[in-house]
Amino acid sequence: MPTYEYSCKNCGRFEVFQKITAESLEECPTCGGKVHRLVSKNGNIIFKGSGFYVTDNKPSSSGGSEGSSSDDKAS
C-alpha cells in the first residue's frame, strides 16, 4: 500500500497508508481540521531482474556483427 502525505493547518504534516483506490482524506484524524494531500517525492521504485545496469546488455567486444554501428544510427 502506498504512503500518502497530508498537511493539516493545526497539526502539520502526517503520513497515512491507503489503498490506491481509496478516497483522499478530507479531515485530520487527530483534530478534525481540513487537510490537503501533498505530492510525494519518494517513489520507492524497485528494479528487479537483469537489464538495469550498463554492463547487463553490453555488446561483446570480440568483433562480429553484433552491436550498433554509426551506419545503423544514421538510417
PQR file with spaces between the fields and no chain letter, atoms N, CA, C, O and H, PARSE charges and radii, in Angstrom:
ATOM       1  N    MET     1       0.834   -1.182    0.000 -0.4000 1.5000
ATOM       2  CA   MET     1       0.000    0.000    0.000 -0.0000 2.0000
ATOM       3  C    MET     1       0.878    1.244    0.000  0.5500 1.7000
ATOM       4  O    MET     1       1.895    1.291    0.692 -0.5500 1.4000
ATOM       5  N    PRO     2       0.490    2.242   -0.768 -0.5600 1.5000
ATOM       6  CA   PRO     2       1.278    3.473   -0.819  0.2800 2.0000
ATOM       7  C    PRO     2       1.089    4.329    0.431  0.5500 1.7000
ATOM       8  O    PRO     2       0.071    4.248    1.118 -0.5500 1.4000
ATOM       9  N    THR     3       2.081    5.133    0.697 -0.4000 1.5000
ATOM      10  CA   THR     3       2.031    6.089    1.797 -0.0000 2.0000
ATOM      11  C    THR     3       1.747    7.461    1.219  0.5500 1.7000
ATOM      12  O    THR     3       2.462    7.920    0.329 -0.5500 1.4000
ATOM      13  H    THR     3       2.908    5.199    0.139  0.4000 1.0000
ATOM      14  N    TYR     4       0.717    8.116    1.711 -0.4000 1.5000
ATOM      15  CA   TYR     4       0.377    9.459    1.260 -0.0000 2.0000
ATOM      16  C    TYR     4       0.670   10.449    2.373  0.5500 1.7000
ATOM      17  O    TYR     4       0.457   10.160    3.551 -0.5500 1.4000
ATOM      18  H    TYR     4       0.135    7.743    2.434  0.4000 1.0000
ATOM      19  N    GLU     5       1.158   11.613    1.990 -0.4000 1.5000
ATOM      20  CA   GLU     5       1.486   12.657    2.958 -0.0000 2.0000
ATOM      21  C    GLU     5       0.417   13.743    2.884  0.5500 1.7000
ATOM      22  O    GLU     5       0.042   14.192    1.801 -0.5500 1.4000
ATOM      23  H    GLU     5       1.331   11.848    1.034  0.4000 1.0000
ATOM      24  N    TYR     6      -0.058   14.149    4.039 -0.4000 1.5000
ATOM      25  CA   TYR     6      -1.086   15.176    4.142 -0.0000 2.0000
ATOM      26  C    TYR     6      -0.557   16.337    4.984  0.5500 1.7000
ATOM      27  O    TYR     6       0.390   16.189    5.756 -0.5500 1.4000
ATOM      28  H    TYR     6       0.247   13.784    4.919  0.4000 1.0000
ATOM      29  N    SER     7      -1.198   17.496    4.812 -0.4000 1.5000
ATOM      30  CA   SER     7      -0.842   18.674    5.590 -0.0000 2.0000
ATOM      31  C    SER     7      -2.107   19.202    6.267  0.5500 1.7000
ATOM      32  O    SER     7      -3.130   19.424    5.618 -0.5500 1.4000
ATOM      33  H    SER     7      -1.967   17.616    4.185  0.4000 1.0000
ATOM      34  N    CYS     8      -2.016   19.397    7.579 -0.4000 1.5000
ATOM      35  CA   CYS     8      -3.112   19.946    8.376 -0.0000 2.0000
ATOM      36  C    CYS     8      -2.668   21.310    8.905  0.5500 1.7000
ATOM      37  O    CYS     8      -1.529   21.457    9.349 -0.5500 1.4000
ATOM      38  H    CYS     8      -1.186   19.217    8.106  0.4000 1.0000
ATOM      39  N    LYS     9      -3.552   22.305    8.864 -0.4000 1.5000
ATOM      40  CA   LYS     9      -3.201   23.644    9.354 -0.0000 2.0000
ATOM      41  C    LYS     9      -2.896   23.632   10.856  0.5500 1.7000
ATOM      42  O    LYS     9      -2.052   24.399   11.318 -0.5500 1.4000
ATOM      43  H    LYS     9      -4.477   22.185    8.504  0.4000 1.0000
ATOM      44  N    ASN    10      -3.567   22.779   11.612 -0.4000 1.5000
ATOM      45  CA   ASN    10      -3.386   22.730   13.070 -0.0000 2.0000
ATOM      46  C    ASN    10      -2.251   21.799   13.503  0.5500 1.7000
ATOM      47  O    ASN    10      -1.450   22.151   14.368 -0.5500 1.4000
ATOM      48  H    ASN    10      -4.253   22.156   11.237  0.4000 1.0000
ATOM      49  N    CYS    11      -2.188   20.608   12.894 -0.4000 1.5000
ATOM      50  CA   CYS    11      -1.248   19.573   13.348 -0.0000 2.0000
ATOM      51  C    CYS    11       0.053   19.525   12.551  0.5500 1.7000
ATOM      52  O    CYS    11       1.048   18.992   13.043 -0.5500 1.4000
ATOM      53  H    CYS    11      -2.839   20.322   12.191  0.4000 1.0000
ATOM      54  N    GLY    12       0.072   20.059   11.350 -0.4000 1.5000
ATOM      55  CA   GLY    12       1.259   19.971   10.500 -0.0000 2.0000
ATOM      56  C    GLY    12       1.146   18.798    9.538  0.5500 1.7000
ATOM      57  O    GLY    12       0.048   18.417    9.131 -0.5500 1.4000
ATOM      58  H    GLY    12      -0.736   20.492   10.950  0.4000 1.0000
ATOM      59  N    ARG    13       2.286   18.232    9.180 -0.4000 1.5000
ATOM      60  CA   ARG    13       2.323   17.132    8.210 -0.0000 2.0000
ATOM      61  C    ARG    13       2.211   15.780    8.901  0.5500 1.7000
ATOM      62  O    ARG    13       2.697   15.587   10.015 -0.5500 1.4000
ATOM      63  H    ARG    13       3.178   18.541    9.510  0.4000 1.0000
ATOM      64  N    PHE    14       1.546   14.833    8.196 -0.4000 1.5000
ATOM      65  CA   PHE    14       1.463   13.457    8.675 -0.0000 2.0000
ATOM      66  C    PHE    14       1.303   12.533    7.487  0.5500 1.7000
ATOM      67  O    PHE    14       0.907   12.966    6.405 -0.5500 1.4000
ATOM      68  H    PHE    14       1.151   14.990    7.290  0.4000 1.0000
ATOM      69  N    GLU    15       1.610   11.255    7.687 -0.4000 1.5000
ATOM      70  CA   GLU    15       1.538   10.246    6.627 -0.0000 2.0000
ATOM      71  C    GLU    15       0.444    9.241    6.943  0.5500 1.7000
ATOM      72  O    GLU    15       0.183    8.928    8.104 -0.5500 1.4000
ATOM      73  H    GLU    15       1.932   10.904    8.566  0.4000 1.0000
ATOM      74  N    VAL    16      -0.196    8.735    5.879 -0.4000 1.5000
ATOM      75  CA   VAL    16      -1.258    7.742    6.021 -0.0000 2.0000
ATOM      76  C    VAL    16      -1.036    6.653    4.974  0.5500 1.7000
ATOM      77  O    VAL    16      -0.771    6.957    3.811 -0.5500 1.4000
ATOM      78  H    VAL    16       0.017    8.990    4.936  0.4000 1.0000
ATOM      79  N    PHE    17      -1.145    5.380    5.381 -0.4000 1.5000
ATOM      80  CA   PHE    17      -1.095    4.252    4.456 -0.0000 2.0000
ATOM      81  C    PHE    17      -2.510    4.042    3.934  0.5500 1.7000
ATOM      82  O    PHE    17      -3.432    3.796    4.711 -0.5500 1.4000
ATOM      83  H    PHE    17      -1.361    5.133    6.326  0.4000 1.0000
ATOM      84  N    GLN    18      -2.685    4.141    2.603 -0.4000 1.5000
ATOM      85  CA   GLN    18      -4.004    3.973    1.996 -0.0000 2.0000
ATOM      86  C    GLN    18      -3.886    3.162    0.721  0.5500 1.7000
ATOM      87  O    GLN    18      -2.827    3.115    0.094 -0.5500 1.4000
ATOM      88  H    GLN    18      -1.936    4.341    1.971  0.4000 1.0000
ATOM      89  N    LYS    19      -4.978    2.525    0.344 -0.4000 1.5000
ATOM      90  CA   LYS    19      -5.037    1.854   -0.946 -0.0000 2.0000
ATOM      91  C    LYS    19      -5.047    2.919   -2.036  0.5500 1.7000
ATOM      92  O    LYS    19      -5.441    4.061   -1.801 -0.5500 1.4000
ATOM      93  H    LYS    19      -5.839    2.563    0.853  0.4000 1.0000
ATOM      94  N    ILE    20      -4.609    2.531   -3.229 -0.4000 1.5000
ATOM      95  CA   ILE    20      -4.604    3.467   -4.356 -0.0000 2.0000
ATOM      96  C    ILE    20      -6.029    3.882   -4.701  0.5500 1.7000
ATOM      97  O    ILE    20      -6.260    5.022   -5.104 -0.5500 1.4000
ATOM      98  H    ILE    20      -4.289    1.603   -3.420  0.4000 1.0000
ATOM      99  N    THR    21      -6.969    2.986   -4.549 -0.4000 1.5000
ATOM     100  CA   THR    21      -8.357    3.259   -4.910 -0.0000 2.0000
ATOM     101  C    THR    21      -9.117    4.026   -3.832  0.5500 1.7000
ATOM     102  O    THR    21     -10.245    4.455   -4.074 -0.5500 1.4000
ATOM     103  H    THR    21      -6.781    2.060   -4.221  0.4000 1.0000
ATOM     104  N    ALA    22      -8.530    4.210   -2.645 -0.4000 1.5000
ATOM     105  CA   ALA    22      -9.208    4.901   -1.550 -0.0000 2.0000
ATOM     106  C    ALA    22      -9.293    6.402   -1.822  0.5500 1.7000
ATOM     107  O    ALA    22      -8.394    6.984   -2.429 -0.5500 1.4000
ATOM     108  H    ALA    22      -7.614    3.861   -2.447  0.4000 1.0000
ATOM     109  N    GLU    23     -10.368    7.012   -1.371 -0.4000 1.5000
ATOM     110  CA   GLU    23     -10.534    8.461   -1.484 -0.0000 2.0000
ATOM     111  C    GLU    23      -9.521    9.144   -0.569  0.5500 1.7000
ATOM     112  O    GLU    23      -9.159    8.611    0.479 -0.5500 1.4000
ATOM     113  H    GLU    23     -11.098    6.539   -0.877  0.4000 1.0000
ATOM     114  N    SER    24      -9.070   10.326   -0.976 -0.4000 1.5000
ATOM     115  CA   SER    24      -8.126   11.061   -0.130 -0.0000 2.0000
ATOM     116  C    SER    24      -8.864   11.623    1.083  0.5500 1.7000
ATOM     117  O    SER    24     -10.063   11.898    1.032 -0.5500 1.4000
ATOM     118  H    SER    24      -9.363   10.760   -1.828  0.4000 1.0000
ATOM     119  N    LEU    25      -8.119   11.786    2.166 -0.4000 1.5000
ATOM     120  CA   LEU    25      -8.714   12.294    3.404 -0.0000 2.0000
ATOM     121  C    LEU    25      -9.143   13.740    3.243  0.5500 1.7000
ATOM     122  O    LEU    25      -8.510   14.506    2.516 -0.5500 1.4000
ATOM     123  H    LEU    25      -7.145   11.563    2.207  0.4000 1.0000
ATOM     124  N    GLU    26     -10.221   14.111    3.923 -0.4000 1.5000
ATOM     125  CA   GLU    26     -10.673   15.494    3.940 -0.0000 2.0000
ATOM     126  C    GLU    26     -10.567   16.088    5.341  0.5500 1.7000
ATOM     127  O    GLU    26     -10.553   17.307    5.510 -0.5500 1.4000
ATOM     128  H    GLU    26     -10.735   13.489    4.513  0.4000 1.0000
ATOM     129  N    GLU    27     -10.493   15.205    6.355 -0.4000 1.5000
ATOM     130  CA   GLU    27     -10.383   15.638    7.744 -0.0000 2.0000
ATOM     131  C    GLU    27      -9.148   15.044    8.386  0.5500 1.7000
ATOM     132  O    GLU    27      -8.760   13.915    8.087 -0.5500 1.4000
ATOM     133  H    GLU    27     -10.504   14.214    6.218  0.4000 1.0000
ATOM     134  N    CYS    28      -8.534   15.814    9.272 -0.4000 1.5000
ATOM     135  CA   CYS    28      -7.388   15.337   10.031 -0.0000 2.0000
ATOM     136  C    CYS    28      -7.868   14.308   11.056  0.5500 1.7000
ATOM     137  O    CYS    28      -8.826   14.577   11.781 -0.5500 1.4000
ATOM     138  H    CYS    28      -8.849   16.731    9.515  0.4000 1.0000
ATOM     139  N    PRO    29      -7.228   13.137   11.136 -0.5600 1.5000
ATOM     140  CA   PRO    29      -7.660   12.128   12.112  0.2800 2.0000
ATOM     141  C    PRO    29      -7.405   12.554   13.560  0.5500 1.7000
ATOM     142  O    PRO    29      -8.005   11.992   14.476 -0.5500 1.4000
ATOM     143  N    THR    30      -6.525   13.539   13.784 -0.4000 1.5000
ATOM     144  CA   THR    30      -6.204   13.985   15.139 -0.0000 2.0000
ATOM     145  C    THR    30      -7.141   15.086   15.625  0.5500 1.7000
ATOM     146  O    THR    30      -7.739   14.971   16.695 -0.5500 1.4000
ATOM     147  H    THR    30      -6.037   13.996   13.041  0.4000 1.0000
ATOM     148  N    CYS    31      -7.267   16.154   14.833 -0.4000 1.5000
ATOM     149  CA   CYS    31      -8.035   17.313   15.293 -0.0000 2.0000
ATOM     150  C    CYS    31      -9.333   17.542   14.533  0.5500 1.7000
ATOM     151  O    CYS    31     -10.165   18.339   14.968 -0.5500 1.4000
ATOM     152  H    CYS    31      -6.781   16.246   13.964  0.4000 1.0000
ATOM     153  N    GLY    32      -9.526   16.857   13.404 -0.4000 1.5000
ATOM     154  CA   GLY    32     -10.749   17.021   12.619 -0.0000 2.0000
ATOM     155  C    GLY    32     -10.724   18.212   11.676  0.5500 1.7000
ATOM     156  O    GLY    32     -11.736   18.530   11.052 -0.5500 1.4000
ATOM     157  H    GLY    32      -8.850   16.209   13.051  0.4000 1.0000
ATOM     158  N    GLY    33      -9.569   18.880   11.566 -0.4000 1.5000
ATOM     159  CA   GLY    33      -9.438   20.031   10.677 -0.0000 2.0000
ATOM     160  C    GLY    33      -9.307   19.623    9.219  0.5500 1.7000
ATOM     161  O    GLY    33      -9.160   18.442    8.906 -0.5500 1.4000
ATOM     162  H    GLY    33      -8.746   18.621   12.073  0.4000 1.0000
ATOM     163  N    LYS    34      -9.361   20.603    8.333 -0.4000 1.5000
ATOM     164  CA   LYS    34      -9.258   20.358    6.902 -0.0000 2.0000
ATOM     165  C    LYS    34      -7.815   20.023    6.532  0.5500 1.7000
ATOM     166  O    LYS    34      -6.880   20.645    7.036 -0.5500 1.4000
ATOM     167  H    LYS    34      -9.480   21.563    8.587  0.4000 1.0000
ATOM     168  N    VAL    35      -7.633   19.034    5.646 -0.4000 1.5000
ATOM     169  CA   VAL    35      -6.293   18.620    5.224 -0.0000 2.0000
ATOM     170  C    VAL    35      -6.178   18.681    3.708  0.5500 1.7000
ATOM     171  O    VAL    35      -7.180   18.650    2.994 -0.5500 1.4000
ATOM     172  H    VAL    35      -8.391   18.528    5.236  0.4000 1.0000
ATOM     173  N    HIS    36      -4.935   18.768    3.227 -0.4000 1.5000
ATOM     174  CA   HIS    36      -4.616   18.733    1.803 -0.0000 2.0000
ATOM     175  C    HIS    36      -3.577   17.647    1.586  0.5500 1.7000
ATOM     176  O    HIS    36      -2.605   17.545    2.334 -0.5500 1.4000
ATOM     177  H    HIS    36      -4.122   18.792    3.807  0.4000 1.0000
ATOM     178  N    ARG    37      -3.792   16.828    0.547 -0.4000 1.5000
ATOM     179  CA   ARG    37      -2.807   15.798    0.225 -0.0000 2.0000
ATOM     180  C    ARG    37      -1.662   16.441   -0.534  0.5500 1.7000
ATOM     181  O    ARG    37      -1.883   17.227   -1.455 -0.5500 1.4000
ATOM     182  H    ARG    37      -4.582   16.911   -0.061  0.4000 1.0000
ATOM     183  N    LEU    38      -0.441   16.110   -0.147 -0.4000 1.5000
ATOM     184  CA   LEU    38       0.760   16.669   -0.748 -0.0000 2.0000
ATOM     185  C    LEU    38       1.316   15.724   -1.801  0.5500 1.7000
ATOM     186  O    LEU    38       1.077   14.517   -1.754 -0.5500 1.4000
ATOM     187  H    LEU    38      -0.262   15.472    0.602  0.4000 1.0000
ATOM     188  N    VAL    39       2.054   16.275   -2.744 -0.4000 1.5000
ATOM     189  CA   VAL    39       2.717   15.462   -3.759 -0.0000 2.0000
ATOM     190  C    VAL    39       3.954   14.863   -3.129  0.5500 1.7000
ATOM     191  O    VAL    39       4.795   15.584   -2.591 -0.5500 1.4000
ATOM     192  H    VAL    39       2.248   17.255   -2.782  0.4000 1.0000
ATOM     193  N    SER    40       4.072   13.551   -3.192 -0.4000 1.5000
ATOM     194  CA   SER    40       5.198   12.859   -2.573 -0.0000 2.0000
ATOM     195  C    SER    40       6.392   12.871   -3.506  0.5500 1.7000
ATOM     196  O    SER    40       6.243   12.782   -4.725 -0.5500 1.4000
ATOM     197  H    SER    40       3.389   12.965   -3.629  0.4000 1.0000
ATOM     198  N    LYS    41       7.573   12.980   -2.927 -0.4000 1.5000
ATOM     199  CA   LYS    41       8.774   12.988   -3.743 -0.0000 2.0000
ATOM     200  C    LYS    41       9.519   11.662   -3.727  0.5500 1.7000
ATOM     201  O    LYS    41      10.512   11.517   -4.439 -0.5500 1.4000
ATOM     202  H    LYS    41       7.694   13.052   -1.937  0.4000 1.0000
ATOM     203  N    ASN    42       9.078   10.700   -2.946 -0.4000 1.5000
ATOM     204  CA   ASN    42       9.749    9.395   -2.916 -0.0000 2.0000
ATOM     205  C    ASN    42       8.845    8.354   -3.570  0.5500 1.7000
ATOM     206  O    ASN    42       7.767    8.038   -3.067 -0.5500 1.4000
ATOM     207  H    ASN    42       8.271   10.817   -2.367  0.4000 1.0000
ATOM     208  N    GLY    43       9.311    7.829   -4.705 -0.4000 1.5000
ATOM     209  CA   GLY    43       8.524    6.867   -5.460 -0.0000 2.0000
ATOM     210  C    GLY    43       8.708    5.437   -5.018  0.5500 1.7000
ATOM     211  O    GLY    43       7.864    4.588   -5.306 -0.5500 1.4000
ATOM     212  H    GLY    43      10.187    8.085   -5.114  0.4000 1.0000
ATOM     213  N    ASN    44       9.797    5.149   -4.322 -0.4000 1.5000
ATOM     214  CA   ASN    44      10.096    3.785   -3.862 -0.0000 2.0000
ATOM     215  C    ASN    44      10.023    2.764   -4.996  0.5500 1.7000
ATOM     216  O    ASN    44       9.371    1.728   -4.863 -0.5500 1.4000
ATOM     217  H    ASN    44      10.483    5.839   -4.088  0.4000 1.0000
ATOM     218  N    ILE    45      10.689    3.057   -6.104 -0.4000 1.5000
ATOM     219  CA   ILE    45      10.720    2.143   -7.238 -0.0000 2.0000
ATOM     220  C    ILE    45      11.785    1.085   -6.991  0.5500 1.7000
ATOM     221  O    ILE    45      12.911    1.402   -6.606 -0.5500 1.4000
ATOM     222  H    ILE    45      11.218    3.899   -6.212  0.4000 1.0000
ATOM     223  N    ILE    46      11.422   -0.167   -7.213 -0.4000 1.5000
ATOM     224  CA   ILE    46      12.351   -1.273   -7.032 -0.0000 2.0000
ATOM     225  C    ILE    46      12.573   -1.939   -8.384  0.5500 1.7000
ATOM     226  O    ILE    46      11.623   -2.409   -9.011 -0.5500 1.4000
ATOM     227  H    ILE    46      10.508   -0.424   -7.526  0.4000 1.0000
ATOM     228  N    PHE    47      13.810   -1.981   -8.830 -0.4000 1.5000
ATOM     229  CA   PHE    47      14.160   -2.629  -10.083 -0.0000 2.0000
ATOM     230  C    PHE    47      14.635   -4.038   -9.789  0.5500 1.7000
ATOM     231  O    PHE    47      15.629   -4.228   -9.089 -0.5500 1.4000
ATOM     232  H    PHE    47      14.582   -1.599   -8.321  0.4000 1.0000
ATOM     233  N    LYS    48      13.924   -5.037  -10.323 -0.4000 1.5000
ATOM     234  CA   LYS    48      14.307   -6.432  -10.134 -0.0000 2.0000
ATOM     235  C    LYS    48      14.602   -7.059  -11.475  0.5500 1.7000
ATOM     236  O    LYS    48      13.983   -6.703  -12.478 -0.5500 1.4000
ATOM     237  H    LYS    48      13.116   -4.883  -10.891  0.4000 1.0000
ATOM     238  N    GLY    49      15.533   -7.980  -11.507 -0.4000 1.5000
ATOM     239  CA   GLY    49      15.854   -8.699  -12.730 -0.0000 2.0000
ATOM     240  C    GLY    49      17.043   -8.100  -13.442  0.5500 1.7000
ATOM     241  O    GLY    49      17.662   -7.152  -12.959 -0.5500 1.4000
ATOM     242  H    GLY    49      16.036   -8.269  -10.692  0.4000 1.0000
ATOM     243  N    SER    50      17.355   -8.656  -14.587 -0.4000 1.5000
ATOM     244  CA   SER    50      18.508   -8.180  -15.345 -0.0000 2.0000
ATOM     245  C    SER    50      18.083   -7.088  -16.315  0.5500 1.7000
ATOM     246  O    SER    50      16.897   -6.919  -16.599 -0.5500 1.4000
ATOM     247  H    SER    50      16.853   -9.426  -14.980  0.4000 1.0000
ATOM     248  N    GLY    51      19.057   -6.357  -16.814 -0.4000 1.5000
ATOM     249  CA   GLY    51      18.791   -5.339  -17.806 -0.0000 2.0000
ATOM     250  C    GLY    51      18.791   -3.923  -17.275  0.5500 1.7000
ATOM     251  O    GLY    51      18.508   -2.997  -18.035 -0.5500 1.4000
ATOM     252  H    GLY    51      20.020   -6.495  -16.583  0.4000 1.0000
ATOM     253  N    PHE    52      19.094   -3.710  -16.009 -0.4000 1.5000
ATOM     254  CA   PHE    52      19.045   -2.381  -15.425 -0.0000 2.0000
ATOM     255  C    PHE    52      20.419   -1.735  -15.273  0.5500 1.7000
ATOM     256  O    PHE    52      20.521   -0.571  -14.884 -0.5500 1.4000
ATOM     257  H    PHE    52      19.324   -4.462  -15.391  0.4000 1.0000
ATOM     258  N    TYR    53      21.453   -2.472  -15.571 -0.4000 1.5000
ATOM     259  CA   TYR    53      22.801   -1.931  -15.460 -0.0000 2.0000
ATOM     260  C    TYR    53      23.426   -1.838  -16.846  0.5500 1.7000
ATOM     261  O    TYR    53      23.042   -2.583  -17.748 -0.5500 1.4000
ATOM     262  H    TYR    53      21.370   -3.417  -15.886  0.4000 1.0000
ATOM     263  N    VAL    54      24.370   -0.945  -17.024 -0.4000 1.5000
ATOM     264  CA   VAL    54      25.034   -0.749  -18.312 -0.0000 2.0000
ATOM     265  C    VAL    54      25.712   -2.033  -18.760  0.5500 1.7000
ATOM     266  O    VAL    54      25.722   -2.345  -19.950 -0.5500 1.4000
ATOM     267  H    VAL    54      24.682   -0.340  -16.292  0.4000 1.0000
ATOM     268  N    THR    55      26.271   -2.771  -17.832 -0.4000 1.5000
ATOM     269  CA   THR    55      27.023   -3.970  -18.174 -0.0000 2.0000
ATOM     270  C    THR    55      26.126   -5.166  -18.512  0.5500 1.7000
ATOM     271  O    THR    55      26.628   -6.155  -19.046 -0.5500 1.4000
ATOM     272  H    THR    55      26.263   -2.518  -16.864  0.4000 1.0000
ATOM     273  N    ASP    56      24.826   -5.115  -18.225 -0.4000 1.5000
ATOM     274  CA   ASP    56      23.937   -6.243  -18.490 -0.0000 2.0000
ATOM     275  C    ASP    56      23.726   -6.496  -19.974  0.5500 1.7000
ATOM     276  O    ASP    56      23.687   -7.651  -20.399 -0.5500 1.4000
ATOM     277  H    ASP    56      24.418   -4.311  -17.792  0.4000 1.0000
ATOM     278  N    ASN    57      23.591   -5.453  -20.765 -0.4000 1.5000
ATOM     279  CA   ASN    57      23.300   -5.610  -22.183 -0.0000 2.0000
ATOM     280  C    ASN    57      24.426   -5.082  -23.066  0.5500 1.7000
ATOM     281  O    ASN    57      24.202   -4.724  -24.222 -0.5500 1.4000
ATOM     282  H    ASN    57      23.623   -4.515  -20.420  0.4000 1.0000
ATOM     283  N    LYS    58      25.606   -5.038  -22.528 -0.4000 1.5000
ATOM     284  CA   LYS    58      26.743   -4.515  -23.274 -0.0000 2.0000
ATOM     285  C    LYS    58      27.138   -5.498  -24.362  0.5500 1.7000
ATOM     286  O    LYS    58      27.308   -6.685  -24.082 -0.5500 1.4000
ATOM     287  H    LYS    58      25.788   -5.329  -21.589  0.4000 1.0000
ATOM     288  N    PRO    59      27.292   -5.021  -25.630 -0.5600 1.5000
ATOM     289  CA   PRO    59      27.708   -5.932  -26.705  0.2800 2.0000
ATOM     290  C    PRO    59      29.136   -6.415  -26.474  0.5500 1.7000
ATOM     291  O    PRO    59      29.975   -5.696  -25.931 -0.5500 1.4000
ATOM     292  N    SER    60      29.385   -7.623  -26.891 -0.4000 1.5000
ATOM     293  CA   SER    60      30.725   -8.182  -26.706 -0.0000 2.0000
ATOM     294  C    SER    60      31.713   -7.472  -27.614  0.5500 1.7000
ATOM     295  O    SER    60      31.345   -7.025  -28.700 -0.5500 1.4000
ATOM     296  H    SER    60      28.704   -8.208  -27.332  0.4000 1.0000
ATOM     297  N    SER    61      32.954   -7.363  -27.185 -0.4000 1.5000
ATOM     298  CA   SER    61      33.983   -6.680  -27.973 -0.0000 2.0000
ATOM     299  C    SER    61      34.837   -7.669  -28.761  0.5500 1.7000
ATOM     300  O    SER    61      35.983   -7.371  -29.099 -0.5500 1.4000
ATOM     301  H    SER    61      33.253   -7.727  -26.303  0.4000 1.0000
ATOM     302  N    SER    62      34.281   -8.848  -29.054 -0.4000 1.5000
ATOM     303  CA   SER    62      35.044   -9.883  -29.746 -0.0000 2.0000
ATOM     304  C    SER    62      34.941   -9.762  -31.261  0.5500 1.7000
ATOM     305  O    SER    62      35.191  -10.734  -31.973 -0.5500 1.4000
ATOM     306  H    SER    62      33.351   -9.090  -28.779  0.4000 1.0000
ATOM     307  N    GLY    63      34.582   -8.599  -31.760 -0.4000 1.5000
ATOM     308  CA   GLY    63      34.438   -8.435  -33.214 -0.0000 2.0000
ATOM     309  C    GLY    63      33.016   -8.766  -33.602  0.5500 1.7000
ATOM     310  O    GLY    63      32.089   -8.351  -32.908 -0.5500 1.4000
ATOM     311  H    GLY    63      34.379   -7.809  -31.182  0.4000 1.0000
ATOM     312  N    GLY    64      32.808   -9.488  -34.668 -0.4000 1.5000
ATOM     313  CA   GLY    64      31.470   -9.919  -35.058 -0.0000 2.0000
ATOM     314  C    GLY    64      30.602   -8.753  -35.484  0.5500 1.7000
ATOM     315  O    GLY    64      31.049   -7.606  -35.478 -0.5500 1.4000
ATOM     316  H    GLY    64      33.562   -9.826  -35.232  0.4000 1.0000
ATOM     317  N    SER    65      29.356   -9.043  -35.854 -0.4000 1.5000
ATOM     318  CA   SER    65      28.462   -8.013  -36.363 -0.0000 2.0000
ATOM     319  C    SER    65      27.446   -7.552  -35.327  0.5500 1.7000
ATOM     320  O    SER    65      26.516   -6.822  -35.671 -0.5500 1.4000
ATOM     321  H    SER    65      28.994   -9.975  -35.859  0.4000 1.0000
ATOM     322  N    GLU    66      27.596   -7.955  -34.068 -0.4000 1.5000
ATOM     323  CA   GLU    66      26.658   -7.533  -33.044 -0.0000 2.0000
ATOM     324  C    GLU    66      26.932   -6.104  -32.637  0.5500 1.7000
ATOM     325  O    GLU    66      28.028   -5.589  -32.858 -0.5500 1.4000
ATOM     326  H    GLU    66      28.351   -8.548  -33.788  0.4000 1.0000
ATOM     327  N    GLY    67      25.929   -5.453  -32.035 -0.4000 1.5000
ATOM     328  CA   GLY    67      26.102   -4.076  -31.589 -0.0000 2.0000
ATOM     329  C    GLY    67      25.695   -3.120  -32.688  0.5500 1.7000
ATOM     330  O    GLY    67      25.483   -3.528  -33.830 -0.5500 1.4000
ATOM     331  H    GLY    67      25.039   -5.872  -31.855  0.4000 1.0000
ATOM     332  N    SER    68      25.588   -1.865  -32.350 -0.4000 1.5000
ATOM     333  CA   SER    68      25.194   -0.875  -33.347 -0.0000 2.0000
ATOM     334  C    SER    68      26.422   -0.146  -33.845  0.5500 1.7000
ATOM     335  O    SER    68      27.386    0.059  -33.107 -0.5500 1.4000
ATOM     336  H    SER    68      25.760   -1.533  -31.423  0.4000 1.0000
ATOM     337  N    SER    69      26.375    0.236  -35.090 -0.4000 1.5000
ATOM     338  CA   SER    69      27.466    0.994  -35.679 -0.0000 2.0000
ATOM     339  C    SER    69      26.971    2.372  -36.059  0.5500 1.7000
ATOM     340  O    SER    69      25.783    2.663  -35.921 -0.5500 1.4000
ATOM     341  H    SER    69      25.592    0.070  -35.689  0.4000 1.0000
ATOM     342  N    SER    70      27.850    3.214  -36.529 -0.4000 1.5000
ATOM     343  CA   SER    70      27.447    4.570  -36.917 -0.0000 2.0000
ATOM     344  C    SER    70      26.536    4.532  -38.130  0.5500 1.7000
ATOM     345  O    SER    70      25.734    5.447  -38.314 -0.5500 1.4000
ATOM     346  H    SER    70      28.815    2.978  -36.641  0.4000 1.0000
ATOM     347  N    ASP    71      26.634    3.484  -38.981 -0.4000 1.5000
ATOM     348  CA   ASP    71      25.740    3.356  -40.137 -0.0000 2.0000
ATOM     349  C    ASP    71      24.315    3.068  -39.698  0.5500 1.7000
ATOM     350  O    ASP    71      23.374    3.573  -40.310 -0.5500 1.4000
ATOM     351  H    ASP    71      27.286    2.740  -38.831  0.4000 1.0000
ATOM     352  N    ASP    72      24.130    2.255  -38.637 -0.4000 1.5000
ATOM     353  CA   ASP    72      22.809    1.925  -38.132 -0.0000 2.0000
ATOM     354  C    ASP    72      22.130    3.172  -37.564  0.5500 1.7000
ATOM     355  O    ASP    72      20.923    3.343  -37.736 -0.5500 1.4000
ATOM     356  H    ASP    72      24.895    1.845  -38.140  0.4000 1.0000
ATOM     357  N    LYS    73      22.871    4.031  -36.900 -0.4000 1.5000
ATOM     358  CA   LYS    73      22.292    5.212  -36.271 -0.0000 2.0000
ATOM     359  C    LYS    73      21.880    6.245  -37.306  0.5500 1.7000
ATOM     360  O    LYS    73      20.932    6.996  -37.080 -0.5500 1.4000
ATOM     361  H    LYS    73      23.851    3.892  -36.760  0.4000 1.0000
ATOM     362  N    ALA    74      22.568    6.298  -38.428 -0.4000 1.5000
ATOM     363  CA   ALA    74      22.299    7.306  -39.441 -0.0000 2.0000
ATOM     364  C    ALA    74      21.013    7.007  -40.207  0.5500 1.7000
ATOM     365  O    ALA    74      20.368    7.934  -40.694 -0.5500 1.4000
ATOM     366  H    ALA    74      23.339    5.688  -38.611  0.4000 1.0000
ATOM     367  N    SER    75      20.628    5.748  -40.325 -0.4000 1.5000
ATOM     368  CA   SER    75      19.459    5.435  -41.134 -0.0000 2.0000
ATOM     369  C    SER    75      18.182    5.413  -40.353  0.5500 1.7000
ATOM     370  O    SER    75      17.118    5.161  -40.917 -0.5500 1.4000
ATOM     371  H    SER    75      21.153    4.994  -39.929  0.4000 1.0000
